[in-house]
Structure formats: C-alpha cells, structure tokens
Amino acid sequence: MVIFEHKRINGKLVVVSFDYNGGIFSNVVISGDFFAFPEEEVDNLEKSINGRSFLELEDILERFFTSNVRVYGITKEDLTEIFRRAINGN
C-alpha cells in the first residue's frame, strides 16, 4: 500500500493511500484537512478511482471538481500531482 502526504504552501494537508498493481488503483482513501460538501462525495470519488488507471484519474478528478461538490483547500491539480508523486515515490 502506498501512503503519501502532501501540504502545499498556503494549502491544506492531503493524504492519499492506495494499492497500485498493474497500473490500476484499489483501496483508495483520500483524507486530510481540506473540506468537501457534501462530505460523502469524497467517498464516491474514492470508489470511482478504484479499478481505474492513472490516465483515467484525470478525467475522474475533472468530473468531480466540475460537479456540484464544493471543495475547499485543494484543487484538481493538487490531487493529480499528489497521486503522480505517490506512484513515482517522491
């Protein structure tokens, strides 16, 4: 399992954990001190990433951040970069 923490300057802490086998995500958990309303949409985001590749991740995040979910403290670009760095181990 990969666990990666990131806090950008003037941003919120984000923690991602997941398994990444054969280029496919599973057991995805996204947490931190950011806010999302409604909160359960983060659970739905995690579920939508499971079984998907990194290439599909960008589309999933785009749909999430352009939906009716209000997110404070992180951006689509933040999450994309966090997953990329976690996969690459840096």
C-alpha positions as semicolon CSV with decimal commas, in nm:
position;residue;x (nm);y (nm);z (nm)
1;M;0,000;0,000;0,000
2;V;0,123;0,347;-0,092
3;I;0,064;0,625;0,162
4;F;0,157;0,978;0,061
5;E;0,112;1,307;0,245
6;H;0,139;1,649;0,088
7;K;0,083;2,002;0,208
8;R;0,133;2,277;-0,044
9;I;0,228;2,628;0,061
10;N;-0,084;2,807;0,190
11;G;-0,282;2,491;0,123
12;K;-0,428;2,206;0,320
13;L;-0,279;1,870;0,408
14;V;-0,388;1,587;0,179
15;V;-0,319;1,220;0,244
16;V;-0,377;0,952;-0,018
17;S;-0,338;0,581;0,036
18;F;-0,398;0,310;-0,220
19;D;-0,273;-0,007;-0,378
20;Y;-0,138;0,029;-0,732
21;N;-0,088;-0,301;-0,910
22;G;-0,062;-0,344;-1,284
23;G;-0,128;0,029;-1,326
24;I;-0,468;0,001;-1,155
25;F;-0,578;0,170;-0,831
26;S;-0,754;-0,014;-0,550
27;N;-0,831;0,053;-0,182
28;V;-0,817;0,429;-0,244
29;V;-0,855;0,658;0,060
30;I;-0,831;1,038;0,037
31;S;-0,817;1,234;0,362
32;G;-0,669;1,548;0,511
33;D;-0,768;1,884;0,647
34;F;-0,949;2,003;0,335
35;F;-1,328;2,033;0,319
36;A;-1,580;1,895;0,073
37;F;-1,958;1,940;0,078
38;P;-2,140;1,712;0,072
39;E;-1,877;1,510;0,259
40;E;-1,989;1,173;0,124
41;E;-1,880;1,277;-0,224
42;V;-1,518;1,212;-0,124
43;D;-1,622;0,851;-0,057
44;N;-1,782;0,840;-0,401
45;L;-1,464;0,984;-0,554
46;E;-1,255;0,712;-0,389
47;K;-1,489;0,443;-0,522
48;S;-1,479;0,590;-0,873
49;I;-1,096;0,577;-0,875
50;N;-1,084;0,210;-0,767
51;G;-1,029;-0,017;-1,065
52;R;-0,903;0,270;-1,282
53;S;-0,564;0,371;-1,425
54;F;-0,373;0,695;-1,377
55;L;-0,478;0,809;-1,725
56;E;-0,843;0,771;-1,621
57;L;-0,775;0,952;-1,293
58;E;-0,751;1,294;-1,459
59;D;-1,099;1,257;-1,613
60;I;-1,244;1,133;-1,285
61;L;-1,098;1,431;-1,098
62;E;-1,219;1,672;-1,368
63;R;-1,574;1,544;-1,331
64;F;-1,552;1,562;-0,951
65;F;-1,423;1,920;-0,941
66;T;-1,670;2,046;-1,203
67;S;-1,970;1,882;-1,035
68;N;-2,189;2,035;-0,766
69;V;-1,939;1,934;-0,495
70;R;-1,782;2,227;-0,314
71;V;-1,418;2,166;-0,229
72;Y;-1,205;2,397;-0,016
73;G;-0,830;2,370;0,037
74;I;-0,732;2,150;-0,260
75;T;-0,766;2,160;-0,636
76;K;-0,788;1,904;-0,913
77;E;-0,426;1,982;-0,998
78;D;-0,322;1,921;-0,636
79;L;-0,481;1,576;-0,630
80;T;-0,344;1,483;-0,972
81;E;0,007;1,580;-0,863
82;I;-0,026;1,401;-0,528
83;F;-0,129;1,075;-0,697
84;R;0,151;1,116;-0,955
85;R;0,412;1,175;-0,686
86;A;0,282;0,886;-0,475
87;I;0,308;0,647;-0,769
88;N;0,659;0,768;-0,853
89;G;0,770;0,751;-0,490
90;N;0,876;1,112;-0,448
